[in-house]
Amino acid sequence: MTDINPDQIGAGKPQPLEWRDGDMPYSTAFGDHFYCQTDGRLECGHVFLSGNGLPERWSGRSAFLIGELGFGTGLNFSETWRQWKLHRQPGRHLHFMSFELYPMLREEIDRALAHWPEIDAERQALAALWPDSPEGIVALDLDEQTRLSVICGRAIDGVSEAVPGFDAWYLDGFAPSRNSDMWSEELMRLVCERTVPGGSFATYAAAGFVRRNLAAAGFSIERRKGFAGKREMLCGVKPQ
């Protein structure tokens, strides 16, 4: 496995990236693309939204808190926000809180998300509010019913300091083989501890040690068919 030392200079701040394979953002720190090369937006719907029972679980809820490990380009947030706007009811609130070691710059987010015209409105709004130098906590009120918080730095530090109450998790760090710290048993335990009873998680990852760590943390695990020919993905629930 290739482990990145999260204490290296630059943690919690933007890092250089490359554009490869049809103008896709590529992390030189982790040696991987930021999203599925088939269609990252559709993968978000299949894995993270459907895997967490969304948008159905928003119905009847006055507030809903989603946690995400790995903000990346903001693609998952943008697609979730698009769906939220289609299904939300007046007076209801969504808070999307993501934990990101190396936040991207505004122009990088804008360039990456420009691949999908379906989220043009969300891309433009996110880029317009994104700070010039993202670090610390980036807190954005995208509209009266939607808040985004991006906690810049090590996920284990950010999650350990987060207040419990998460309804769903998107576990979307770089591949376990390239970023094992994001899938550690310690971090999965923190995620589960901060999840409400009946809360859920979903991830594209299906590696054995990821499954074992999630189970050891306290989640009930379900295997489902993965996206775009991938054999499996994982989702699960924290028992009541």
Backbone bond lengths (Angstrom), bond angles and torsions (degrees), N, CA, C in turn:
res aa  C-N    CA-C-N  psi(-1)  N-CA   C-N-CA  omega(-1)  CA-C   N-CA-C  phi
1 M - - - 1.454 - - 1.519 110.04 -
2 T 1.332 114.88 150.27 1.449 120.32 176.47 1.508 108.63 -103.58
3 D 1.330 117.12 112.94 1.449 121.17 -179.82 1.514 110.20 -102.65
4 I 1.312 116.56 136.87 1.453 122.55 174.64 1.516 107.96 -97.20
5 N 1.306 117.84 132.39 1.454 121.56 176.11 1.521 108.46 -76.98
6 P 1.337 118.09 109.00 1.458 120.19 -175.04 1.511 113.13 -71.11
7 D 1.331 117.87 -9.70 1.454 120.83 179.35 1.527 111.95 -89.14
8 Q 1.336 116.76 1.58 1.449 119.52 -178.74 1.525 110.30 -65.81
9 I 1.333 115.57 156.60 1.458 119.74 178.77 1.531 109.01 -58.70
10 G 1.309 115.89 133.03 1.460 120.66 178.86 1.510 113.62 106.35
11 A 1.329 118.63 -9.93 1.458 120.08 177.67 1.520 109.75 -60.15
12 G 1.336 115.57 134.31 1.451 120.61 -179.05 1.509 114.14 86.49
13 K 1.336 117.60 3.36 1.452 122.17 179.74 1.528 109.48 -133.36
14 P 1.339 117.68 161.34 1.472 119.76 -179.57 1.523 112.62 -57.37
15 Q 1.335 115.14 146.85 1.452 122.46 178.38 1.533 109.06 -126.76
16 P 1.336 117.57 156.92 1.462 119.32 178.54 1.531 111.59 -61.45
17 L 1.314 116.38 143.11 1.465 120.60 173.29 1.512 109.36 -135.74
18 E 1.314 115.63 168.00 1.456 121.40 179.56 1.522 109.18 -118.62
19 W 1.333 115.58 164.15 1.463 121.73 177.33 1.526 107.18 -118.59
20 R 1.327 115.26 117.91 1.461 120.85 -174.50 1.525 110.62 -132.81
21 D 1.327 115.70 167.54 1.468 123.06 168.98 1.523 113.10 46.91
22 G 1.309 115.86 65.33 1.455 118.94 178.66 1.506 112.55 80.79
23 D 1.323 117.83 35.19 1.464 123.69 176.30 1.531 112.15 64.71
24 M 1.322 115.79 42.43 1.462 120.56 175.87 1.521 109.62 -99.23
25 P 1.342 118.04 137.75 1.468 119.76 179.09 1.530 110.98 -67.91
26 Y 1.316 115.37 137.45 1.470 122.13 -175.61 1.528 108.25 -131.47
27 S 1.329 116.59 126.57 1.454 121.51 -179.99 1.522 110.17 -83.79
28 T 1.325 116.04 118.34 1.461 118.78 175.96 1.524 110.90 -75.45
29 A 1.331 117.67 -24.45 1.465 121.01 178.66 1.523 111.49 -67.22
30 F 1.347 116.66 -38.21 1.463 120.77 -176.34 1.525 113.51 -110.38
31 G 1.331 117.04 -5.81 1.448 119.93 177.53 1.511 114.15 63.82
32 D 1.340 116.20 45.40 1.460 119.08 -175.77 1.529 109.29 -156.89
33 H 1.362 115.65 156.64 1.451 120.80 173.12 1.526 109.95 -74.20
34 F 1.317 115.82 157.89 1.459 120.76 -177.56 1.526 112.76 -79.75
35 Y 1.317 117.86 -19.23 1.456 119.20 179.13 1.523 109.59 -152.66
36 C 1.319 114.58 168.53 1.460 122.63 -178.17 1.525 110.62 -55.43
37 Q 1.333 116.48 132.29 1.456 120.55 -178.35 1.520 113.00 -72.94
38 T 1.331 118.05 -15.72 1.463 120.87 177.31 1.527 110.41 -74.83
39 D 1.330 117.12 -59.75 1.464 122.89 175.36 1.518 108.11 -170.70
40 G 1.320 116.60 100.63 1.451 120.99 -175.97 1.513 113.82 -62.89
41 R 1.327 118.02 -33.09 1.466 120.04 -179.69 1.531 111.29 -68.75
42 L 1.319 116.03 -43.83 1.464 119.06 177.86 1.519 110.92 -67.36
43 E 1.325 116.98 -33.96 1.460 119.65 176.73 1.526 110.40 -63.65
44 C 1.311 117.71 -39.31 1.459 120.82 176.97 1.523 110.55 -57.70
45 G 1.327 116.81 -44.71 1.459 119.86 179.06 1.512 112.72 -63.45
46 H 1.340 116.46 -43.21 1.460 121.10 -177.33 1.522 111.70 -70.08
47 V 1.321 116.48 -46.60 1.456 120.61 -172.79 1.527 111.91 -85.73
48 F 1.321 117.06 -59.42 1.458 120.09 -167.66 1.526 113.78 -84.44
49 L 1.317 117.12 -43.89 1.461 118.27 178.74 1.529 110.60 -72.88
50 S 1.320 117.29 -59.52 1.466 119.43 -178.93 1.519 111.84 -62.76
51 G 1.336 116.54 -37.88 1.459 119.80 -179.69 1.509 113.80 -63.36
52 N 1.339 116.38 -23.51 1.465 121.36 176.78 1.530 113.06 -103.86
53 G 1.328 115.94 10.71 1.462 119.34 178.16 1.517 113.71 70.30
54 L 1.329 116.52 30.30 1.461 121.48 -179.63 1.535 110.16 -107.36
55 P 1.309 117.30 144.07 1.470 128.88 13.82 1.522 115.83 -88.79
56 E 1.322 119.00 0.72 1.461 121.24 -172.87 1.530 112.47 -57.33
57 R 1.320 117.25 -38.85 1.467 120.35 -175.74 1.528 113.17 -71.41
58 W 1.313 117.61 -11.97 1.468 119.46 175.88 1.520 111.75 -72.03
59 S 1.318 116.87 -24.03 1.461 120.58 -174.87 1.523 111.11 -60.79
60 G 1.306 115.93 129.48 1.451 121.14 176.74 1.514 115.73 78.95
61 R 1.327 117.61 1.02 1.466 120.93 -179.17 1.525 110.24 -98.21
62 S 1.322 116.54 130.24 1.459 120.20 178.65 1.523 111.47 -75.41
63 A 1.349 116.49 -28.94 1.464 121.24 178.79 1.519 108.40 -148.78
64 F 1.326 116.27 148.08 1.462 121.60 -178.30 1.522 107.68 -143.70
65 L 1.344 116.20 131.62 1.464 121.59 -177.50 1.526 110.24 -116.78
66 I 1.318 116.45 118.90 1.465 123.35 176.49 1.522 108.65 -105.66
67 G 1.327 116.96 132.02 1.456 122.31 172.21 1.521 109.51 -106.71
68 E 1.314 116.33 146.94 1.461 120.65 -179.93 1.524 109.56 -138.06
69 L 1.310 116.44 133.17 1.457 121.40 172.31 1.519 107.95 -98.19
70 G 1.336 116.44 105.17 1.459 121.56 179.80 1.513 112.54 102.63
71 F 1.342 117.55 89.05 1.468 121.04 -179.31 1.525 111.44 -72.97
72 G 1.332 116.34 -38.47 1.462 120.40 177.55 1.508 113.18 57.22
73 T 1.329 116.19 -123.99 1.456 122.55 -178.26 1.527 113.05 -81.87
74 G 1.327 117.08 -10.16 1.456 120.57 -173.42 1.513 113.15 85.21
75 L 1.334 117.03 11.32 1.463 120.58 -177.65 1.526 111.65 -63.04
76 N 1.327 117.75 -46.94 1.468 119.43 -179.21 1.523 111.24 -61.53
77 F 1.327 115.93 -41.88 1.455 118.37 178.26 1.523 110.79 -62.81
78 S 1.325 117.33 -45.54 1.465 120.93 -176.07 1.522 111.45 -61.83
79 E 1.330 116.52 -43.80 1.468 119.25 179.24 1.526 110.83 -69.31
80 T 1.329 117.45 -36.86 1.462 120.39 177.81 1.522 110.24 -65.53
81 W 1.325 116.79 -43.09 1.463 120.72 178.79 1.526 110.80 -62.53
82 R 1.335 116.44 -40.55 1.468 119.92 177.24 1.522 110.55 -59.05
83 Q 1.323 116.61 -46.85 1.462 120.67 179.62 1.531 111.39 -66.10
84 W 1.331 115.90 -39.75 1.460 120.78 178.93 1.528 110.58 -58.75
85 K 1.315 117.05 -43.34 1.462 120.05 -179.27 1.527 111.61 -65.27
86 L 1.317 117.34 -29.42 1.460 121.19 179.25 1.523 112.73 -75.13
87 H 1.333 117.42 -27.20 1.464 120.60 -170.57 1.522 115.47 -117.37
88 R 1.319 118.17 -12.85 1.462 119.85 -173.64 1.531 111.36 -69.73
89 Q 1.305 114.27 160.00 1.457 121.98 176.02 1.527 108.82 -111.63
90 P 1.308 117.97 156.84 1.468 120.51 -178.89 1.533 111.28 -56.57
91 G 1.318 114.99 140.93 1.453 120.12 176.39 1.513 115.41 81.25
92 R 1.337 118.47 -1.72 1.460 121.91 179.64 1.533 109.42 -93.75
93 H 1.342 116.29 151.89 1.456 119.87 -173.58 1.537 112.14 -131.44
94 L 1.325 114.93 137.20 1.462 122.44 175.43 1.521 108.50 -115.16
95 H 1.333 115.84 130.23 1.463 121.74 172.72 1.517 107.10 -118.29
96 F 1.315 116.66 121.73 1.464 123.55 -179.46 1.526 106.37 -111.08
97 M 1.344 116.86 113.46 1.460 121.65 -176.94 1.522 109.55 -115.63
98 S 1.328 116.23 118.76 1.457 121.57 -175.42 1.526 110.34 -118.94
99 F 1.329 115.54 148.88 1.456 122.66 -177.73 1.530 108.45 -117.59
100 E 1.326 116.83 119.38 1.459 121.83 -169.96 1.529 111.00 -135.56
101 L 1.331 116.23 124.64 1.459 121.03 -179.92 1.527 111.93 -71.78
102 Y 1.344 116.13 -43.70 1.466 120.83 -177.08 1.532 109.74 -125.60
103 P 1.322 119.05 87.54 1.472 120.29 -179.45 1.521 111.47 -64.56
104 M 1.315 115.62 143.47 1.458 121.05 -179.93 1.520 110.87 -83.75
105 L 1.319 115.25 161.10 1.459 121.36 175.66 1.529 110.60 -79.96
106 R 1.326 115.37 160.04 1.465 120.88 -177.76 1.530 112.08 -54.33
107 E 1.324 116.70 -48.11 1.464 119.26 -176.11 1.524 111.87 -67.16
108 E 1.330 117.48 -27.73 1.460 121.12 177.34 1.527 110.65 -72.63
109 I 1.326 116.76 -43.23 1.463 120.61 176.33 1.522 110.14 -61.15
110 D 1.311 116.43 -46.22 1.457 120.94 -178.62 1.529 111.13 -61.78
111 R 1.320 117.01 -43.00 1.469 121.25 179.92 1.528 111.18 -66.24
112 A 1.326 116.90 -42.33 1.464 120.13 -178.01 1.527 111.86 -66.59
113 L 1.326 117.25 -42.84 1.460 120.79 -175.99 1.523 113.10 -78.39
114 A 1.331 117.21 -13.20 1.457 120.76 -179.86 1.526 112.54 -65.55
115 H 1.336 117.67 -11.07 1.468 121.62 178.15 1.529 111.90 -64.20
116 W 1.345 117.39 -23.07 1.462 120.66 -171.20 1.521 110.81 -119.27
117 P 1.325 118.17 103.43 1.465 120.12 177.53 1.522 112.58 -63.18
118 E 1.330 116.95 -22.08 1.474 120.37 -179.85 1.520 111.94 -61.62
119 I 1.338 117.39 -26.09 1.462 120.66 -178.26 1.532 111.94 -115.47
120 D 1.323 116.25 28.29 1.460 119.71 179.91 1.529 111.89 -58.45
121 A 1.315 116.80 -44.61 1.471 119.92 -178.05 1.525 110.51 -62.87
122 E 1.325 116.28 -42.03 1.464 120.53 -179.60 1.528 110.93 -69.04
123 R 1.328 116.36 -40.45 1.470 120.67 177.99 1.520 111.06 -60.09
124 Q 1.313 116.37 -47.71 1.457 120.34 -177.39 1.525 111.55 -64.34
125 A 1.325 117.05 -40.88 1.464 120.57 -179.95 1.521 111.03 -67.53
126 L 1.340 116.89 -42.03 1.460 120.70 179.84 1.525 110.61 -65.34
127 A 1.322 116.87 -46.05 1.465 120.07 -179.38 1.526 111.86 -63.96
128 A 1.321 116.68 -35.66 1.459 120.25 -178.57 1.529 111.89 -65.29
129 L 1.321 117.30 -32.67 1.457 121.23 -176.45 1.527 113.46 -97.54
130 W 1.334 117.22 -14.60 1.465 120.68 -176.14 1.529 110.46 -64.66
131 P 1.341 118.90 133.25 1.477 120.34 -176.80 1.523 112.58 -69.55
132 D 1.335 115.52 157.06 1.455 121.21 178.55 1.525 111.32 -63.42
133 S 1.327 116.75 -38.11 1.471 122.36 -178.48 1.522 109.06 -127.86
134 P 1.329 117.33 83.14 1.461 119.48 -176.97 1.525 112.22 -68.11
135 E 1.313 116.87 125.17 1.459 122.78 175.57 1.520 107.83 -164.81
136 G 1.328 115.95 166.48 1.456 119.11 -177.45 1.515 110.76 67.72
137 I 1.320 116.63 -125.68 1.465 121.90 176.81 1.525 108.48 -114.73
138 V 1.310 116.36 119.11 1.458 122.09 174.98 1.527 106.94 -95.59
139 A 1.314 117.50 110.29 1.465 122.36 -177.63 1.521 108.98 -115.52
140 L 1.323 116.15 119.04 1.454 121.68 -175.37 1.529 110.24 -127.75
141 D 1.321 116.77 127.91 1.463 121.21 170.56 1.521 107.03 -94.98
142 L 1.338 115.39 102.12 1.461 120.39 -174.91 1.519 111.91 -74.48
143 D 1.316 116.78 -33.52 1.462 122.41 171.86 1.521 106.86 -158.88
144 E 1.304 117.42 -175.08 1.460 120.80 -174.26 1.521 113.18 -66.35
145 Q 1.332 117.53 -14.91 1.463 120.33 -177.01 1.519 113.62 -119.69
146 T 1.332 117.07 6.44 1.470 119.57 -173.36 1.518 111.02 -138.88
147 R 1.338 115.56 123.56 1.464 120.98 175.99 1.525 108.86 -122.26
148 L 1.326 115.40 138.74 1.460 122.89 174.09 1.519 108.90 -116.91
149 S 1.330 116.67 130.53 1.462 121.91 172.44 1.520 107.96 -124.97
150 V 1.321 117.30 125.30 1.458 121.80 175.88 1.527 107.27 -115.04
151 I 1.326 116.03 116.50 1.450 122.71 -179.10 1.523 107.31 -93.48
152 C 1.326 117.09 110.34 1.458 121.77 -174.65 1.528 110.32 -88.81
153 G 1.315 116.46 127.51 1.458 121.47 -178.43 1.515 110.43 135.76
154 R 1.323 116.35 -166.77 1.459 120.60 -178.79 1.525 110.60 -66.00
155 A 1.326 116.27 133.11 1.464 120.37 -178.89 1.518 111.42 -60.01
156 I 1.326 117.32 -39.75 1.461 119.37 -176.27 1.525 110.96 -64.15
157 D 1.331 117.48 -33.41 1.461 120.72 176.88 1.524 110.51 -71.92
158 G 1.329 115.89 -45.78 1.458 119.78 -178.13 1.513 112.80 -64.51
159 V 1.328 116.82 -44.74 1.459 120.06 -179.05 1.522 110.64 -67.73
160 S 1.330 117.80 -38.07 1.465 120.54 -179.71 1.526 111.50 -63.56
161 E 1.326 117.81 -27.82 1.456 122.07 -179.62 1.526 112.86 -92.75
162 A 1.322 117.13 -8.79 1.460 120.71 -178.21 1.528 110.88 -73.42
163 V 1.316 115.33 146.27 1.463 120.76 177.19 1.528 108.82 -77.13
164 P 1.331 118.86 134.15 1.464 120.67 178.42 1.531 111.45 -58.54
165 G 1.326 115.00 154.48 1.456 119.34 177.99 1.513 114.09 137.48
166 F 1.353 117.01 14.84 1.459 120.35 -178.59 1.531 110.66 -75.99
167 D 1.328 115.55 133.79 1.464 121.66 179.41 1.520 112.72 -90.85
168 A 1.333 117.22 -27.00 1.468 121.23 -177.69 1.519 108.51 -155.97
169 W 1.334 115.12 153.02 1.461 121.49 179.19 1.524 110.40 -129.49
170 Y 1.331 115.27 137.86 1.449 122.60 167.90 1.536 105.94 -104.27
171 L 1.309 117.20 109.85 1.466 120.94 178.52 1.521 107.18 -94.75
172 D 1.335 115.95 98.93 1.468 121.13 -168.14 1.523 111.91 -135.38
173 G 1.327 116.56 39.68 1.457 118.82 172.32 1.522 110.37 -69.93
174 F 1.326 116.54 171.34 1.460 118.98 173.87 1.527 109.60 -59.33
175 A 1.316 116.48 162.62 1.463 121.96 -173.50 1.519 111.60 -47.35
176 P 1.350 117.52 140.11 1.462 120.51 -179.57 1.517 114.06 -52.37
177 S 1.319 117.36 -32.34 1.455 120.24 179.81 1.526 112.48 -70.92
178 R 1.333 117.00 -16.96 1.456 121.32 -176.92 1.533 112.90 -111.74
179 N 1.317 116.26 -14.91 1.464 120.19 -174.98 1.525 109.02 -149.25
180 S 1.320 116.98 63.40 1.462 121.32 -172.06 1.524 113.19 -64.42
181 D 1.345 117.74 -26.64 1.465 119.80 179.54 1.525 111.84 -59.58
182 M 1.323 117.37 -31.48 1.459 121.10 -177.38 1.528 112.26 -74.15
183 W 1.341 116.10 -8.94 1.467 120.65 -177.66 1.526 111.70 -123.10
184 S 1.311 117.70 18.67 1.465 121.77 -174.41 1.527 111.32 -69.82
185 E 1.324 116.00 157.55 1.458 120.36 178.21 1.526 110.50 -62.14
186 E 1.330 117.34 -38.16 1.464 120.50 179.97 1.525 111.28 -61.64
187 L 1.332 117.00 -45.39 1.458 120.02 -179.88 1.523 111.27 -68.22
188 M 1.335 117.57 -40.29 1.460 119.93 178.61 1.523 111.05 -63.09
189 R 1.325 117.71 -35.09 1.470 120.91 177.19 1.531 110.33 -65.29
190 L 1.322 116.12 -42.80 1.459 119.44 177.88 1.527 110.96 -62.12
191 V 1.333 116.29 -42.49 1.462 120.82 178.10 1.526 110.11 -58.68
192 C 1.320 116.85 -47.82 1.465 120.42 -178.01 1.531 111.25 -65.46
193 E 1.322 117.03 -41.08 1.461 120.76 -179.82 1.525 112.00 -61.02
194 R 1.319 116.85 -31.38 1.460 120.80 -177.04 1.521 112.94 -94.33
195 T 1.318 115.85 6.34 1.458 121.82 178.50 1.523 109.77 -96.25
196 V 1.313 117.16 138.77 1.461 120.48 178.07 1.531 109.53 -69.58
197 P 1.343 118.88 151.16 1.462 120.25 172.99 1.532 109.97 -55.61
198 G 1.311 116.45 130.72 1.454 121.06 -174.98 1.511 113.64 88.45
199 G 1.342 116.15 -5.44 1.460 120.50 176.11 1.518 110.78 -72.44
200 S 1.323 116.49 167.47 1.461 120.26 -169.41 1.517 112.61 -134.31
201 F 1.330 114.98 169.54 1.457 122.24 169.57 1.523 108.16 -139.77
202 A 1.332 115.96 160.55 1.462 121.92 171.02 1.518 107.90 -148.21
203 T 1.329 115.97 147.88 1.455 121.49 178.40 1.517 110.31 -154.92
204 Y 1.333 114.93 148.91 1.457 120.78 173.61 1.521 111.24 -71.44
205 A 1.347 116.93 -21.33 1.462 121.68 -173.99 1.531 110.90 -72.84
206 A 1.319 116.30 144.45 1.460 120.70 178.28 1.526 111.60 -137.57
207 A 1.336 116.98 14.13 1.466 120.35 -179.71 1.519 110.57 -59.68
208 G 1.322 115.49 146.75 1.454 120.33 -176.49 1.513 113.33 -57.75
209 F 1.326 117.76 -43.03 1.459 118.69 -177.12 1.532 111.29 -70.63
210 V 1.333 118.48 -28.36 1.457 121.16 174.85 1.522 109.73 -66.92
211 R 1.313 116.30 -46.41 1.467 120.73 178.23 1.521 111.33 -59.94
212 R 1.321 116.85 -43.86 1.469 120.25 -179.86 1.524 111.61 -66.06
213 N 1.327 117.02 -39.53 1.460 120.02 -179.95 1.522 111.78 -66.54
214 L 1.316 116.67 -39.28 1.459 120.60 177.81 1.531 111.01 -66.86
215 A 1.317 116.49 -40.71 1.465 119.96 178.01 1.526 110.84 -65.98
216 A 1.344 116.67 -42.77 1.460 120.42 178.94 1.523 111.21 -63.89
217 A 1.339 116.37 -30.07 1.459 120.43 179.52 1.514 112.52 -69.98
218 G 1.346 116.37 -23.92 1.457 119.39 177.70 1.514 115.33 124.13
219 F 1.330 117.88 2.84 1.458 120.54 178.39 1.526 111.40 -84.11
220 S 1.325 116.21 145.61 1.451 121.69 165.58 1.523 107.18 -83.25
221 I 1.324 116.94 129.84 1.470 121.29 -169.77 1.523 111.02 -105.37
222 E 1.320 115.69 139.58 1.460 122.27 173.32 1.518 108.97 -128.90
223 R 1.312 116.56 134.76 1.459 121.05 174.32 1.524 108.57 -96.55
224 R 1.322 114.92 134.41 1.458 120.55 176.79 1.525 109.25 -130.05
225 K 1.311 114.69 166.95 1.462 120.20 177.89 1.518 108.99 -65.40
226 G 1.328 116.28 133.63 1.452 120.84 -179.75 1.515 112.47 -77.32
227 F 1.313 115.48 179.77 1.462 122.16 -177.31 1.523 111.35 -90.39
228 A 1.319 115.67 142.99 1.469 123.08 172.06 1.523 112.53 53.92
229 G 1.320 115.91 49.45 1.456 119.91 175.51 1.516 114.94 87.45
230 K 1.321 117.38 -7.66 1.454 118.69 176.40 1.522 108.84 -69.61
231 R 1.323 115.91 133.36 1.462 119.83 -170.25 1.515 113.18 -62.22
232 E 1.322 117.10 -45.07 1.467 119.26 -174.35 1.522 111.70 -140.68
233 M 1.325 114.07 157.62 1.461 124.67 166.08 1.526 105.58 -137.97
234 L 1.315 115.92 169.94 1.458 120.32 -179.11 1.526 110.36 -121.91
235 C 1.315 114.84 143.34 1.461 120.63 169.23 1.521 106.81 -146.25
236 G 1.301 116.99 168.47 1.452 118.38 -177.24 1.525 112.41 -176.75
237 V 1.314 114.61 177.36 1.456 122.61 -174.28 1.512 109.76 -135.31
238 K 1.318 116.80 144.75 1.457 121.34 170.88 1.525 107.61 -83.27
239 P 1.329 118.72 121.93 1.468 120.45 -176.41 1.526 112.42 -57.10
240 Q 1.309 114.72 149.14 1.459 121.02 179.11 1.530 110.76 -67.32
